[in-house]
């Protein structure tokens, strides 16, 4: 909470149309002088495939004018997050060389960037 109070991060809860908490979306490592940040989001499993994540990201991008460039990364196995980022104008920048294992599965990071077009 100290990071949010200092402006280094912004944490948001994402709710569905019934007011249930569906997940979260965060801007972190905010550099106000450069207008940059990193983004992360996570939705509860039962809320997947309903467009909530994409809508939340779209809303954040359209209302948070403090940043003009946002970096994102996901894993090569997380195709749904890749689609959400691409639908919201994030540009695929490449895949990391380093491979790692998570939950018994080998993967790499996929990097994206979003730049405000005003």
Backbone as a printed PyTorch tensor [residue, N CA C, xyz], in Angstrom:
tensor([[[  0.8220,  -1.1840,   0.0000],
         [  0.0000,   0.0000,   0.0000],
         [  0.8700,   1.2530,   0.0000]],

        [[  2.0620,   1.1450,   0.5940],
         [  2.9780,   2.2850,   0.6000],
         [  3.3970,   2.6370,  -0.8220]],

        [[  3.6140,   1.6140,  -1.6650],
         [  3.9850,   1.8720,  -3.0670],
         [  2.8540,   2.5780,  -3.8030]],

        [[  1.6250,   2.2030,  -3.5200],
         [  0.4960,   2.8730,  -4.1670],
         [  0.3950,   4.3180,  -3.6850]],

        [[  0.5580,   4.5290,  -2.3950],
         [  0.4880,   5.8840,  -1.8470],
         [  1.5860,   6.7760,  -2.4270]],

        [[  2.7390,   6.1810,  -2.7380],
         [  3.8450,   6.9660,  -3.2820],
         [  3.7480,   7.1530,  -4.7950]],

        [[  2.7920,   6.4660,  -5.4480],
         [  2.6160,   6.6040,  -6.8920],
         [  3.4180,   5.6110,  -7.7120]],

        [[  4.0950,   4.6660,  -7.0570],
         [  4.8800,   3.6740,  -7.7920],
         [  4.0230,   2.5710,  -8.3940]],

        [[  2.8330,   2.3610,  -7.8400],
         [  1.9360,   1.3010,  -8.2940],
         [  0.4960,   1.7720,  -8.1940]],

        [[ -0.3620,   1.1230,  -8.9660],
         [ -1.8030,   1.3170,  -8.8500],
         [ -2.4500,  -0.0580,  -8.8950]],

        [[ -3.2270,  -0.3610,  -7.8640],
         [ -3.8690,  -1.6610,  -7.7530],
         [ -5.3810,  -1.4960,  -7.9080]],

        [[ -5.9780,  -2.3170,  -8.7720],
         [ -7.4070,  -2.2370,  -9.0280],
         [ -8.0420,  -3.6210,  -8.8750]],

        [[ -9.2260,  -3.6580,  -8.2880],
         [-10.0220,  -4.8730,  -8.2890],
         [-10.9100,  -4.8490,  -9.5220]],

        [[-11.1300,  -6.0040, -10.1040],
         [-12.0120,  -6.1420, -11.2540],
         [-13.2490,  -6.8860, -10.7790]],

        [[-14.4170,  -6.3000, -11.0480],
         [-15.6780,  -6.9260, -10.6430],
         [-16.5160,  -7.2550, -11.8670]],

        [[-17.3150,  -8.3030, -11.7370],
         [-18.2310,  -8.6490, -12.8210],
         [-19.4870,  -7.7810, -12.7200]],

        [[-20.4270,  -7.9870, -13.6090],
         [-21.6290,  -7.1460, -13.6350],
         [-22.4800,  -7.2990, -12.3750]],

        [[-22.2890,  -8.3850, -11.6390],
         [-23.0230,  -8.5860, -10.3980],
         [-22.3020,  -8.0460,  -9.1710]],

        [[-21.1550,  -7.4210,  -9.3920],
         [-20.3930,  -6.8570,  -8.2810],
         [-19.4590,  -7.8310,  -7.5900]],

        [[-19.3380,  -9.0430,  -8.1250],
         [-18.4320, -10.0400,  -7.5560],
         [-16.9930,  -9.7460,  -7.9840]],

        [[-16.0580,  -9.8910,  -7.0700],
         [-14.6500,  -9.6850,  -7.4210],
         [-14.2210, -10.8100,  -8.3420]],

        [[-13.8240, -10.4380,  -9.5580],
         [-13.4220, -11.3980, -10.5730],
         [-11.9090, -11.5440, -10.6460]],

        [[-11.1830, -10.5120, -10.2280],
         [ -9.7340, -10.5610, -10.3230],
         [ -9.1320,  -9.2160,  -9.9760]],

        [[ -7.9370,  -9.0090, -10.5040],
         [ -7.2300,  -7.7630, -10.2490],
         [ -6.4330,  -7.3700, -11.4860]],

        [[ -6.1440,  -6.0750, -11.5680],
         [ -5.2850,  -5.5470, -12.6210],
         [ -4.4230,  -4.4710, -11.9700]],

        [[ -3.1280,  -4.5200, -12.2180],
         [ -2.1870,  -3.6350, -11.5260],
         [ -1.2390,  -2.9520, -12.5010]],

        [[ -0.9600,  -1.7060, -12.2480],
         [  0.1570,  -1.0110, -12.8820],
         [  1.2530,  -0.9480, -11.8290]],

        [[  2.4440,  -1.3960, -12.1800],
         [  3.5580,  -1.4030, -11.2380],
         [  4.7810,  -0.7600, -11.8800]],

        [[  5.7590,  -0.4590, -11.0380],
         [  6.9980,   0.1800, -11.4970],
         [  6.7040,   1.4150, -12.3450]],

        [[  5.7650,   2.2200, -11.8760],
         [  5.3880,   3.4360, -12.5950],
         [  6.5300,   4.4440, -12.5100]],

        [[  6.9310,   4.9280, -13.6650],
         [  7.9300,   6.0000, -13.7480],
         [  7.1870,   7.2180, -14.2840]],

        [[  6.7620,   8.0930, -13.3860],
         [  5.9470,   9.2520, -13.7700],
         [  6.6890,  10.1650, -14.7210]],

        [[  7.9840,  10.3400, -14.5310],
         [  8.7630,  11.2280, -15.3930],
         [  8.8170,  10.7080, -16.8260]],

        [[  8.9550,   9.4000, -16.9710],
         [  9.0270,   8.7950, -18.3080],
         [  7.6530,   8.4280, -18.8480]],

        [[  6.6410,   8.3720, -17.9890],
         [  5.2970,   7.9840, -18.4120],
         [  5.1810,   6.5090, -18.7370]],

        [[  5.9520,   5.6710, -18.0150],
         [  5.9590,   4.2380, -18.2960],
         [  5.5280,   3.4380, -17.0670]],

        [[  5.1100,   2.2060, -17.3230],
         [  4.7280,   1.2860, -16.2480],
         [  4.7280,  -0.1310, -16.8030]],

        [[  4.5850,  -1.0890, -15.9030],
         [  4.3650,  -2.4880, -16.2650],
         [  2.9730,  -2.8590, -15.7860]],

        [[  2.3540,  -3.7960, -16.4870],
         [  1.0000,  -4.2040, -16.1270],
         [  0.9580,  -5.6860, -15.8060]],

        [[  0.0740,  -6.0280, -14.8920],
         [ -0.1820,  -7.4240, -14.5720],
         [ -1.6560,  -7.5860, -14.2670]],

        [[ -2.2040,  -8.7260, -14.5990],
         [ -3.6050,  -8.9780, -14.2930],
         [ -3.8130, -10.4600, -14.0460]],

        [[ -4.8370, -10.7600, -13.2630],
         [ -5.1950, -12.1420, -12.9700],
         [ -6.6960, -12.1870, -12.7030]],

        [[ -7.3410, -13.1830, -13.2850],
         [ -8.7760, -13.3880, -13.0770],
         [ -9.0040, -14.7390, -12.4220]],

        [[-10.0500, -14.8120, -11.6330],
         [-10.4520, -16.0900, -11.0670],
         [-10.8810, -17.0350, -12.1810]],

        [[-10.6320, -18.3120, -12.0000],
         [-10.8930, -19.3070, -13.0350],
         [-12.3290, -19.2870, -13.5450]],

        [[-13.2870, -19.1020, -12.6580],
         [-14.6980, -19.1430, -13.0810],
         [-15.1020, -17.9050, -13.8830]],

        [[-14.2440, -16.8900, -13.9460],
         [-14.5540, -15.6670, -14.6840],
         [-13.8830, -15.6330, -16.0580]],

        [[-13.1180, -16.6620, -16.3850],
         [-12.4150, -16.7040, -17.6670],
         [-13.3580, -16.8850, -18.8430]],

        [[-12.9460, -16.3800, -19.9980],
         [-13.7060, -16.5680, -21.2260],
         [-14.9570, -15.7220, -21.3460]],

        [[-15.1230, -14.7380, -20.4750],
         [-16.3230, -13.8970, -20.4950],
         [-16.0320, -12.4710, -20.9520]],

        [[-14.7780, -12.2010, -21.3100],
         [-14.4180, -10.8630, -21.7700],
         [-14.1530,  -9.8630, -20.6570]],

        [[-14.2220, -10.3070, -19.4050],
         [-14.0410,  -9.3920, -18.2870],
         [-12.6240,  -8.8350, -18.2520]],

        [[-11.6380,  -9.7030, -18.4600],
         [-10.2360,  -9.2710, -18.4420],
         [ -9.9620,  -8.2490, -19.5340]],

        [[-10.4530,  -8.5140, -20.7160],
         [-10.2400,  -7.5980, -21.8350],
         [-10.9320,  -6.2610, -21.5950]],

        [[-12.1440,  -6.3120, -21.0610],
         [-12.8670,  -5.0700, -20.7540],
         [-12.1670,  -4.2590, -19.6750]],

        [[-11.6630,  -4.9440, -18.6530],
         [-10.9510,  -4.2480, -17.5730],
         [ -9.6910,  -3.5800, -18.1010]],

        [[ -8.9610,  -4.2740, -18.9470],
         [ -7.7420,  -3.6950, -19.5150],
         [ -8.0780,  -2.5160, -20.4090]],

        [[ -9.0990,  -2.6380, -21.2270],
         [ -9.5300,  -1.5440, -22.0900],
         [ -9.9160,  -0.3150, -21.2710]],

        [[-10.6560,  -0.5350, -20.1970],
         [-11.0540,   0.5660, -19.3270],
         [ -9.8400,   1.2460, -18.7020]],

        [[ -8.9090,   0.4610, -18.2070],
         [ -7.7060,   1.0360, -17.6130],
         [ -6.9370,   1.8700, -18.6360]],

        [[ -6.7730,   1.3350, -19.8410],
         [ -6.0210,   2.0530, -20.8800],
         [ -6.7040,   3.3450, -21.2880]],

        [[ -8.0200,   3.3710, -21.2360],
         [ -8.7470,   4.5640, -21.6720],
         [ -8.8930,   5.6120, -20.5700]],

        [[ -8.6730,   5.2230, -19.3260],
         [ -8.8920,   6.1730, -18.2340],
         [ -7.6350,   6.5940, -17.4920]],

        [[ -6.5790,   5.7910, -17.5460],
         [ -5.3640,   6.1350, -16.8150],
         [ -4.4230,   6.8710, -17.7600]],

        [[ -4.4640,   8.2050, -17.7060],
         [ -3.6730,   9.0090, -18.6410],
         [ -2.2820,   9.3350, -18.1120]],

        [[ -1.9140,   8.7800, -16.9580],
         [ -0.6110,   9.0840, -16.3730],
         [  0.5320,   8.3440, -17.0700]],

        [[  0.2130,   7.2910, -17.7920],
         [  1.2580,   6.5310, -18.4780],
         [  0.9550,   6.4740, -19.9700]],

        [[  2.0160,   6.5850, -20.7480],
         [  1.8880,   6.5580, -22.2030],
         [  2.4790,   5.3010, -22.8220]],

        [[  3.2220,   4.5410, -22.0050],
         [  3.8600,   3.3270, -22.5080],
         [  3.8090,   2.2770, -21.4020]],

        [[  3.2260,   1.1180, -21.7200],
         [  3.0750,   0.0600, -20.7370],
         [  3.7090,  -1.2210, -21.2710]],

        [[  4.5500,  -1.8060, -20.4530],
         [  5.1860,  -3.0800, -20.7830],
         [  4.3870,  -4.2030, -20.1320]],

        [[  4.3100,  -5.3300, -20.8210],
         [  3.6120,  -6.4950, -20.2880],
         [  4.3960,  -7.7430, -20.6740]],

        [[  4.2370,  -8.7750, -19.8610],
         [  4.7940, -10.0670, -20.2440],
         [  3.8690, -11.1550, -19.7320]],

        [[  3.8290, -12.2250, -20.4770],
         [  3.0920, -13.4140, -20.0910],
         [  3.9450, -14.6040, -20.4920]],

        [[  3.4210, -15.7720, -20.3360],
         [  4.1970, -16.9510, -20.6970],
         [  3.7420, -17.4980, -22.0440]],

        [[  4.6130, -18.2850, -22.6590],
         [  4.3010, -18.8650, -23.9620],
         [  3.0920, -19.7900, -23.9010]],

        [[  2.7790, -20.3260, -22.7380],
         [  1.6290, -21.2280, -22.6220],
         [  0.3370, -20.5040, -22.2890]],

        [[  0.4060, -19.2160, -21.9740],
         [ -0.7900, -18.4640, -21.5820],
         [ -1.3710, -17.7290, -22.7930]],

        [[ -1.9790, -18.4970, -23.6660],
         [ -2.5250, -17.9470, -24.9160],
         [ -3.6550, -16.9570, -24.6590]],

        [[ -4.4580, -17.1700, -23.6170],
         [ -5.5750, -16.2590, -23.3590],
         [ -5.0640, -14.8660, -22.9780]],

        [[ -4.0200, -14.7810, -22.1730],
         [ -3.4600, -13.4630, -21.8300],
         [ -2.8390, -12.8050, -23.0600]],

        [[ -2.2230, -13.5920, -23.9200],
         [ -1.6660, -13.0340, -25.1580],
         [ -2.7760, -12.4200, -25.9990]],

        [[ -3.9110, -13.1160, -26.1190],
         [ -5.0400, -12.5910, -26.9010],
         [ -5.5960, -11.3120, -26.2820]],

        [[ -5.7240, -11.2750, -24.9520],
         [ -6.2410, -10.0820, -24.2700],
         [ -5.3240,  -8.8940, -24.5420]],

        [[ -4.0280,  -9.0860, -24.4280],
         [ -3.0890,  -8.0030, -24.6840],
         [ -3.1860,  -7.5250, -26.1370]],

        [[ -3.1800,  -8.4560, -27.0770],
         [ -3.2150,  -8.0930, -28.5020],
         [ -4.5320,  -7.4130, -28.8710]],

        [[ -5.6590,  -7.8640, -28.3160],
         [ -6.9490,  -7.2210, -28.5820],
         [ -6.9790,  -5.7790, -28.0950]],

        [[ -6.1590,  -5.4770, -27.1130],
         [ -6.1310,  -4.1420, -26.5290],
         [ -4.9710,  -3.2990, -27.0430]],

        [[ -4.4020,  -3.6870, -28.1630],
         [ -3.4060,  -2.8530, -28.8240],
         [ -1.9710,  -3.0450, -28.3780]],

        [[ -1.6910,  -4.0550, -27.5660],
         [ -0.3050,  -4.3320, -27.1910],
         [  0.4030,  -4.9870, -28.3760]],

        [[  1.6340,  -4.5880, -28.5810],
         [  2.4410,  -5.0870, -29.6970],
         [  3.3890,  -6.1560, -29.1890]],

        [[  3.3950,  -7.2860, -29.8600],
         [  4.2940,  -8.3920, -29.5210],
         [  5.7270,  -7.9610, -29.8260]],

        [[  6.5910,  -8.0030, -28.8190],
         [  7.9730,  -7.5500, -28.9860],
         [  8.9670,  -8.7000, -29.0900]],

        [[  8.5770,  -9.8840, -28.6960],
         [  9.4790, -11.0200, -28.7870],
         [  9.3070, -11.9850, -27.6310]],

        [[ 10.0680, -13.0650, -27.7260],
         [ 10.0520, -14.1140, -26.7110],
         [ 11.4460, -14.2110, -26.1220]],

        [[ 11.5210, -14.3010, -24.8010],
         [ 12.8180, -14.3790, -24.1320],
         [ 13.5500, -15.6540, -24.5240]],

        [[ 14.8520, -15.6210, -24.4170],
         [ 15.6640, -16.8050, -24.6930],
         [ 15.6220, -17.7930, -23.5250]],

        [[ 15.5400, -17.2550, -22.3180],
         [ 15.5850, -18.0990, -21.1250],
         [ 14.2960, -18.9000, -20.9680]],

        [[ 14.4700, -20.1710, -20.7180],
         [ 13.3380, -21.0580, -20.4970],
         [ 13.2890, -21.4180, -19.0100]],

        [[ 12.0820, -21.6110, -18.4840],
         [ 11.9340, -21.9900, -17.0880],
         [ 10.7860, -22.9750, -16.9570]],

        [[ 10.6990, -23.5950, -15.7980],
         [  9.6470, -24.5690, -15.5540],
         [  8.7020, -24.0500, -14.4790]],

        [[  7.4060, -24.1940, -14.7560],
         [  6.3930, -23.8200, -13.7830],
         [  5.2880, -24.8760, -13.8370]],

        [[  4.9420, -25.4050, -12.7000],
         [  3.9180, -26.4530, -12.6190],
         [  4.2250, -27.6250, -13.5420]],

        [[  5.5090, -27.9640, -13.6540],
         [  5.9320, -29.0960, -14.4700],
         [  5.9390, -28.8440, -15.9590]],

        [[  5.7640, -27.5960, -16.3780],
         [  5.7000, -27.2560, -17.8010],
         [  6.8140, -26.2730, -18.1510]],

        [[  7.4910, -26.5120, -19.2610],
         [  8.5660, -25.6370, -19.7360],
         [  7.9510, -24.4830, -20.5170]],

        [[  8.4700, -23.2620, -20.2810],
         [  7.9320, -22.0890, -20.9760],
         [  8.9540, -20.9640, -20.9940]],

        [[  8.6230, -19.9300, -21.7390],
         [  9.4170, -18.7070, -21.8210],
         [  8.4800, -17.5240, -21.6280]],

        [[  9.0670, -16.3440, -21.4570],
         [  8.2520, -15.1390, -21.3580],
         [  8.0350, -14.5420, -22.7460]],

        [[  6.8190, -14.0450, -22.9770],
         [  6.4520, -13.3350, -24.1910],
         [  6.2990, -11.8710, -23.7890]],

        [[  6.9860, -10.9700, -24.4890],
         [  7.0070,  -9.5570, -24.1300],
         [  6.1460,  -8.7240, -25.0810]],

        [[  5.4540,  -7.7400, -24.4880],
         [  4.5650,  -6.8440, -25.2150],
         [  4.7940,  -5.4100, -24.7780]],

        [[  4.3950,  -4.4770, -25.6140],
         [  4.4030,  -3.0640, -25.2350],
         [  3.1600,  -2.3930, -25.8160]],

        [[  2.6210,  -1.4530, -25.0660],
         [  1.4840,  -0.6260, -25.5150],
         [  1.9330,   0.8150, -25.4590]],

        [[  1.6640,   1.5560, -26.5300],
         [  2.0250,   2.9700, -26.5850],
         [  0.7660,   3.7710, -26.9070]],

        [[  0.4830,   4.7600, -26.0660],
         [ -0.6960,   5.6060, -26.2650],
         [ -0.5930,   6.3300, -27.6060]],

        [[ -1.6870,   6.3160, -28.3430],
         [ -1.7410,   6.9990, -29.6470],
         [ -2.6790,   8.1950, -29.5220]],

        [[ -2.1470,   9.3360, -29.1720],
         [ -2.9880,  10.5440, -29.0650],
         [ -2.6190,  11.5730, -30.0810]]])
